Amino acid sequence: MAAPALFDLQGKVAVVTGASSGLGVQFARALASHGARTVLVARRKDQLDRHVDELTARGLHAMAVAADLTEPEAIARLFDTVEREWGTPTILVNNAGLAQAAKLAEISRQEWATTMALNLDAVLFTAQMAAQHMMAAKREGSIINIASILGLQVQKGVGAYCTSKAGVIQLTRAMALEWAGRGIRVNALAPGYAVTDINRAYLESPAGQAMLPNIPLRRFGGEGDFDGALLLLASDAGRYITGTTLTIDGGHTLAL
Ligand SMILES: NC(=O)c1ccc[n+]([C@@H]2O[C@H](COP(=O)([O-])OP(=O)(O)OC[C@H]3O[C@@H](n4cnc5c(N)ncnc54)[C@H](OP(=O)(O)O)[C@@H]3O)[C@@H](O)[C@H]2O)c1
């Protein structure tokens, strides 16, 4: 099969969480540009609508659904809405996440729980809902969980985040094993640092800038740098890949 056909997502329905800003917007653009009818999900509906308008103005298919993914009913409503409007989604990008600075000697139970509720619990239960819909419809699919290089390495002051992302990597492997027999592939991406709302203040500070010489490719990730890996995992090009975590970090973890 020629490369364009391998990566073609025409006829597929994709859900991208955390698509009101940052990497989620880039992921939604990449999937929609390759033909997927793409559902953008987050809490800020005004931002989602802005991105949907941009995509539809380009003749692409996109829809916004507002949801707080830490609420179980919101996840169920999201998938019911997508199923009703466009049919069964067979691509899920589990991207919504948060990072809070808190030292482990001081972190409160509430801060710990807030991180885990979105970065780990919502990843599991959104994937579970997606898998249940695919299984009920007897459809195969691809789930892509967004981990981080901080799921592989650790950094001081963000221990809860690092732990949640390490959990995403192991959860990915466990889901891949359980669901492979139903044709549902589950993989993770581990991005390196990219300037977004989650870390702009830190990456633009002297401490953040001091990391640049340690990145072999000498820059943080930018627009489009993660698209190729996402499309590989989402499309037929990755049809024999499951349970893996792809690191996309300009070589940063080689030299941390
Ligand atoms: N940027 C990096 O350097 C980097 C590196 C490695 C991994 N990552 C991972 O990439 C993912 C995206 O992060 P980003 O850098 O693009 O940061 P971001 O711009 O802050 O994006 C986070 C997204 O999550 C959504 N979100 C937050 N709480 C939510 C909730 N309760 N329910 C639904 N959506 C929620 C936010 O939208 P609303 O506020 O509108 O809900 C937003 O769209 C995260 O999982 C992050 O850990 C980022």
The ligand as an SDF file (V2000), in Angstrom:
LIG
                    3D

 48 52  0  0  0  0  0  0  0  0999 V2000
    3.6520   20.3900   26.6950 N   0  0  0  0  0  0  0  0  0  0  0  0
    4.5560   19.4930   27.0330 C   0  0  0  0  0  0  0  0  0  0  0  0
    5.7580   19.7910   27.1280 O   0  0  0  0  0  0  0  0  0  0  0  0
    4.1320   18.0800   27.2990 C   0  0  0  0  0  0  0  0  0  0  0  0
    5.1420   17.1130   27.3780 C   0  0  0  0  0  0  0  0  0  0  0  0
    4.7860   15.7920   27.6250 C   0  0  0  0  0  0  0  0  0  0  0  0
    3.4520   15.4520   27.7780 C   0  0  0  0  0  0  0  0  0  0  0  0
    2.5010   16.4130   27.7000 N   0  0  0  0  0  0  0  0  0  0  0  0
    1.1230   16.0020   27.8810 C   0  0  0  0  0  0  0  0  0  0  0  0
    0.3700   16.4450   26.7820 O   0  0  0  0  0  0  0  0  0  0  0  0
   -0.9930   16.5970   27.1740 C   0  0  0  0  0  0  0  0  0  0  0  0
   -1.5060   17.9550   26.7110 C   0  0  0  0  0  0  0  0  0  0  0  0
   -0.8320   18.9620   27.4170 O   0  0  0  0  0  0  0  0  0  0  0  0
   -0.4990   20.4000   26.8200 P   0  0  0  0  0  0  0  0  0  0  0  0
    0.9470   20.5960   26.9650 O   0  0  0  0  0  0  0  0  0  0  0  0
   -1.1300   20.5630   25.4950 O   0  0  0  0  0  0  0  0  0  0  0  0
   -1.1830   21.3380   27.9150 O   0  0  0  0  0  0  0  0  0  0  0  0
   -2.4990   22.2440   27.8920 P   0  0  0  0  0  0  0  0  0  0  0  0
   -2.4330   23.2240   26.7660 O   0  0  0  0  0  0  0  0  0  0  0  0
   -2.6230   22.7750   29.2810 O   0  0  0  0  0  0  0  0  0  0  0  0
   -3.6500   21.2290   27.5800 O   0  0  0  0  0  0  0  0  0  0  0  0
   -4.3440   20.5080   28.5620 C   0  0  0  0  0  0  0  0  0  0  0  0
   -5.7210   20.1820   28.0130 C   0  0  0  0  0  0  0  0  0  0  0  0
   -6.4220   19.3670   28.9550 O   0  0  0  0  0  0  0  0  0  0  0  0
   -7.7380   19.9030   29.0930 C   0  0  0  0  0  0  0  0  0  0  0  0
   -8.2910   19.5730   30.4080 N   0  0  0  0  0  0  0  0  0  0  0  0
   -7.7990   19.9380   31.6100 C   0  0  0  0  0  0  0  0  0  0  0  0
   -8.5940   19.4690   32.5950 N   0  0  0  0  0  0  0  0  0  0  0  0
   -9.6190   18.8150   31.9730 C   0  0  0  0  0  0  0  0  0  0  0  0
  -10.7720   18.1230   32.4520 C   0  0  0  0  0  0  0  0  0  0  0  0
  -11.0390   18.0080   33.7660 N   0  0  0  0  0  0  0  0  0  0  0  0
  -11.6140   17.5760   31.5420 N   0  0  0  0  0  0  0  0  0  0  0  0
  -11.3640   17.7020   30.2050 C   0  0  0  0  0  0  0  0  0  0  0  0
  -10.2880   18.3250   29.7180 N   0  0  0  0  0  0  0  0  0  0  0  0
   -9.4240   18.8780   30.5910 C   0  0  0  0  0  0  0  0  0  0  0  0
   -7.5570   21.4030   28.9050 C   0  0  0  0  0  0  0  0  0  0  0  0
   -8.7550   22.0150   28.4750 O   0  0  0  0  0  0  0  0  0  0  0  0
   -9.8430   22.7430   29.4100 P   0  0  0  0  0  0  0  0  0  0  0  0
   -9.1000   23.5700   30.4110 O   0  0  0  0  0  0  0  0  0  0  0  0
  -10.6160   23.5470   28.4170 O   0  0  0  0  0  0  0  0  0  0  0  0
  -10.6590   21.6420   30.0190 O   0  0  0  0  0  0  0  0  0  0  0  0
   -6.5570   21.4320   27.7690 C   0  0  0  0  0  0  0  0  0  0  0  0
   -7.2180   21.3090   26.5270 O   0  0  0  0  0  0  0  0  0  0  0  0
   -1.0250   16.3950   28.6830 C   0  0  0  0  0  0  0  0  0  0  0  0
   -1.4440   15.0810   28.9960 O   0  0  0  0  0  0  0  0  0  0  0  0
    0.4210   16.5960   29.0820 C   0  0  0  0  0  0  0  0  0  0  0  0
    0.7460   15.9380   30.2720 O   0  0  0  0  0  0  0  0  0  0  0  0
    2.8030   17.7240   27.4630 C   0  0  0  0  0  0  0  0  0  0  0  0
  1  2  1  0
  2  3  2  0
  2  4  1  0
  4  5  1  0
  4 48  2  0
  5  6  2  0
  6  7  1  0
  7  8  2  0
  8  9  1  0
  8 48  1  0
  9 10  1  0
  9 46  1  0
 10 11  1  0
 11 12  1  0
 11 44  1  0
 12 13  1  0
 13 14  1  0
 14 15  2  0
 14 16  1  0
 14 17  1  0
 17 18  1  0
 18 19  2  0
 18 20  1  0
 18 21  1  0
 21 22  1  0
 22 23  1  0
 23 24  1  0
 23 42  1  0
 24 25  1  0
 25 26  1  0
 25 36  1  0
 26 27  1  0
 26 35  1  0
 27 28  2  0
 28 29  1  0
 29 30  1  0
 29 35  2  0
 30 31  1  0
 30 32  2  0
 32 33  1  0
 33 34  2  0
 34 35  1  0
 36 37  1  0
 36 42  1  0
 37 38  1  0
 38 39  2  0
 38 40  1  0
 38 41  1  0
 42 43  1  0
 44 45  1  0
 44 46  1  0
 46 47  1  0
M  CHG  2   8   1  16  -1
M  END
$$$$
